[in-house]
Every structure is written in C-alpha cells, then in structure tokens.
Amino acid sequence: MANKQLWRTLRVRAAGARTYGASVTAAAIFDLDNTLVRGSSLFHFGWYLSRMGVISPIHVLRHLGTELAYVHRGGEREGLPASLAERMLRLVDGRSQAQIRAQARAFTDVHLREHLVASALAEVMAFQFRGIPVFLATASPQELADAIATELGLAGAIGTVAEVRDGVYTGELASPIAHGMQKACRVQGLIAERGWDPQDCWAFTDSVNDLPLLACVGHPVAVNPDRHLKRLAQLNDWRILPGSGAGDRPVRSESRQPLP
C-alpha cells in the first residue's frame, strides 16, 4: 500500500512537472550526481562494495567529508571526478568486469531508491509518460550508469569507460572521463547519431562544470544548481529546478516493487 501511494504521488508530481510535448522534444539528458541521485553515485556504490567485502571501507571513508559537503553545499570540487575515477580504476584493477556489472545491478536493485530524489525522478517520469527518451550522462563508471538506467527504464546511459582485456579491468581508461567537455561531446554524438535536432533536446544538471552540456541543447535546466550555475541560469533565463538538495525527500519504500 505504501509503495502504491508513493508512485501515485510521483505520478501527480510528474503530471504537473511540465508539459513535455513529444512533437517539440526529441530527448532529455540527465546528469546523475546531485541531480537525479543525491550526492555521488560512485560514493554510494563504493560504500555498497565495501559492505559486500569487495573493497576495503577505508577507501570509501576517505571521501566521506567530500561527500557530505557535496550533498549539503553542492558544487563539485575541481578535479574531483578525475580523482575518484582514478581511485576506482586502481580498486578494480585485475577484477572481472562481469563481477562489477553484477554488483552494480545488485546495488541498483536493492539500494538505488534510497538515493533517488522524488522531484528529479518526477521530471524523468514526465518525459517517459509522453514517450520521450531519457538518457543519463555521468562521469560515473559505465557499468554503474547502465545499471541505473536499466533500473529506471531509461533509453540508455553515457558513462566513463574503463579498459577491459579478456574480461578483466586493466586499471586504465578506454576513453577520457565523461565529464565537462567530454560529456558534452558524447551527448552531441548521441544526438547526431539519432538524427535529433539539438534545439529539441533538454539537459538537466546541477553543476557549472556541465556548462558545455547545457550549451549544446535548446532547453538547458539547472537542477539544485551550485552558485555559479545558478547565476548563469538567472542571467540566461534558464529554468531552475530546486531538485536534489539535502532538503528534498529521497524516494523510499519498503516494497521491492520495480521502479516504473
């Protein structure tokens, strides 16, 4: 019953979030961290891996202060995504990609809803209800991005790709971290590949680091923005969505019903 009430509430939010007409919208691109998920998805996944005994909790606790500041004050510290990616690469070096994929699926199946934010999820659902494809674009690992996209029923995900040989991580990147300009370039490639008009696409993010992403679509939206992005959004008359800050309610439910 609690789960049904939760999704009824979310559907009401989604219906009132905005009228996304399919005739004028090609796709929506959502940043992940502090936009759709509170804080860092990689931190949450790392904590899960430590609880499962895959990595040491010490590796995760080193980032606890940064994570708390990120959640409550917003804004990414310069170089943070690259630093986290490098540490993650070292931790998975020599491990099976199939194992990490399975752990990512298990994490999203059991714990993702604890970190999702209802208002941001309602925006995603508003597009989905109208048959408009929604994609993730994140600096988090591709395996984690894929698992989250699958759990939420999204059309796909852009993430950071680690090098794999014979099914095992080498500890190196296969391509640059999907952050800043690199993220924007990959989104532009997706838009071009699908034959969409960039002016008919939407992008949602919390960080000024994603300014290249916002600049490559016709409908940029600042979600719980850091102070620099908020000022730019106000100057450019972009929509500002107060979404994934510490004051917003995460999605919680006792039921193990799948996310819609």
N, C-alpha and C positions, 0 to 999 in steps of 0.2 A: 504493500500500500504506500509506504514511504517513497519507494522508487517511482511509482506511478505519479505521485504528487509532484516529485522533483521534476520529472520530464514534462508534466503539464505546465509547471511554472516556467521551465525553459522554453517551451513552445510558445507560450504567451509572450515572453521576452523576445523571442526570435521574430514573431509576427509583428511586433511593434518596433523592432530594432531599426528597420529601414525597408523600404520597398525596392528590392533589387530586381529590376525588370530584366528578364532574360534577353530581350531584344536589344538592350543597350549595355549589357555586361557580358564580357567574354569569360573572365575568370577572376578569382580572388586569390591573392598570395598573402599568407600569414607568416610573419616571424613567429618564433616559438617562445624563446625565453623572455619572461616578464611581459609577454603579450598574450599568448594563449595558455602558457603554463607559468605559475608563479615561481620566480627565481630561475635558476639554471637547471634545465632538464638533465644535463650531464652530471651535475652535482647530485640530483635525486637518483639517477641511475647508478652513479658511483656508490652512493650510500647503500642502495639495494645490493649491489655486487659485493660490498663488504659484509653485509648481513648474511649473504649466501656463502661466504668464505672464499669468494673468487679473488678478491684483493684485500689488502690489509686496511682496517678502518683508519689507520694513521694517515694514509694517503688522502682520505676524504676529509678528515678533521682539519687538515692543514688549510682547507679552503672554507671552513665554517664561517669565519669572520667576514670574508669577502661575500659569501652567500647571503648572510644576514643583512649586510649593507646594501646589497643589490636588491633584495626584496623590499626593504623598508625605505631606502632613499632613492632607488632607481639609478639608472645610468651605469654603463659598463666602464670599468677601469681600462685605460688604454693598454692594449696588448693582452688583455685577459683571455679572449677566445683563443689566441695563438698559444698562450701559456698552457691553458687547460688541454688543448688538443695535443700538444707535445707530451704532456704528462700522461695523458690517456694512451698515446701511442706506445710509450715505454711500458705501461702497465699491461697492455695486451700483446706486446711483442712475443712471438712464439706460440701464442694461443690460437685455437681453432676459431675461424670465423663463424662456423656453424654453431659453436657453443655460445658465442657472444650474441648471435642472432636469436638463439633460443632464449637466452637470458633477457634480451630486450623485449621479446614477446611476452615472457612471464611477468616482467616488470609492468608493462603497459596493461596487461590483463588484470593484475591484482591491485596495482598502486597508482595508475595514471590519474584516475578520477580524484584522488586526494590532492593533486596539484593543479588540476584544471580550474579555471575561473569561470563562473557561470555567465557573466556578462559577455566575455570574449567568445565563449562557446555558443552563445545565442547568436552572435554575428555570423559565425560559421554556419549554424543551422539555418539562418535566414537565407543564405545563398543556396544551401543544399535543398531546401524545400522548394526552391524555384528551378532546380535542375542545373545550377551554375557550378562548374567545377572549382574546387578549393584545393590549393596546394600549400604545403609547408615549405619554408625556405629558412634554413638554420645552419649555424656553424657546428652544431652537434653532429656526432657520427651518423653516417648514412644509415647504418643498421638501426640505430635508435629512432631516427626520423621516419624510416619506413614502418617500424612497429607502431609508432604513434599515429601515423597517417592511416594505417590499416585499422587500428582500433577505433578511430573516429570516422571511418568511412570516407576519407578524403581521396582525391583523384591521384595524388602522388606526393613525393617529397624530394626536396633538394637538400643534401647534407654534405658533410665533409667525408671524402672517400679515402680510406686507408689502403695502402698497398697490401695485396694478398698474393702469396705464391703457394701453390699446392694446398690451398685451403687454409693457410696459416698466415697470420699477420707478420710482416717483416719489421714493423716498428717505424716505417716511413709512410709518407703521404703519397697517394697516387696522383693527386692534383692539389692545387692550393686550397687552403681553408675557405669554406663557403661563408665569407664574412666581408662586409663592406662592399667594395667594388667587385670582388669576385662573385659574391652572392648576386649582385645586380646583373652581372654578365651572364650568369647561368639562367637567371629568370628571363632575361632578354632572349636567350637561346631557346628557352621553352616556348615563349610567346611566338617567336618566329617559326619554330618547328610546327606549332599548331595552327599557324596562319591567322592568329588573332591580331586585332588592332590594339596596340598598347593603350590607346586612349579609352578603350572599353574595358580596361582591366583595373582592378583595385589592389592596393597593397596596404597592409596593416603592420605597424611596428612601434616599439617603444623608444628606440634609440636613434640619436643623431648619426651614429655610425652607419645606419641604413639609409642615409640621405640619397645615395646613388640608386637604391631600390625604389624609393618614393619618386625620384625624378624620372624613372623610366616607365611610369604608368600614368594614366589620365586621372585616376582617383586616389590620391595619397591620403592615408588616415593615420593620425598619431594616436597610439593607444597608451594611456597612462604614461605620457612622454617624460623623458628627462628634461631638465630645464632648457637645454639648448634646442632640442627638438620642439618643445612647447613654444618657444619664442618664434622659431621659424614657421611653425604651423599657424600661429596667430598672424604673423606678417603676411603669409600667403593665403590666408583664409581657408586653410585646410580643416577638415572635420577633426575634432579632438574627442576621442572616446575615453572616458575615465574607466578603464577596464581592469587591469590585472595588478593593481597595487595591493598593499597589505590590508587595506580596508575593505576590499571586495571579498565576497564569500566564495570559497572554493566549492567545487562540485563534490558532494559527499552523499553516499548512500550505503546502506547495509546490504543491499541486494547485489548479486553478481550478474544481474541482467546486462547484456551487452549494450554499449553506447550506441545511439542511433546514428 
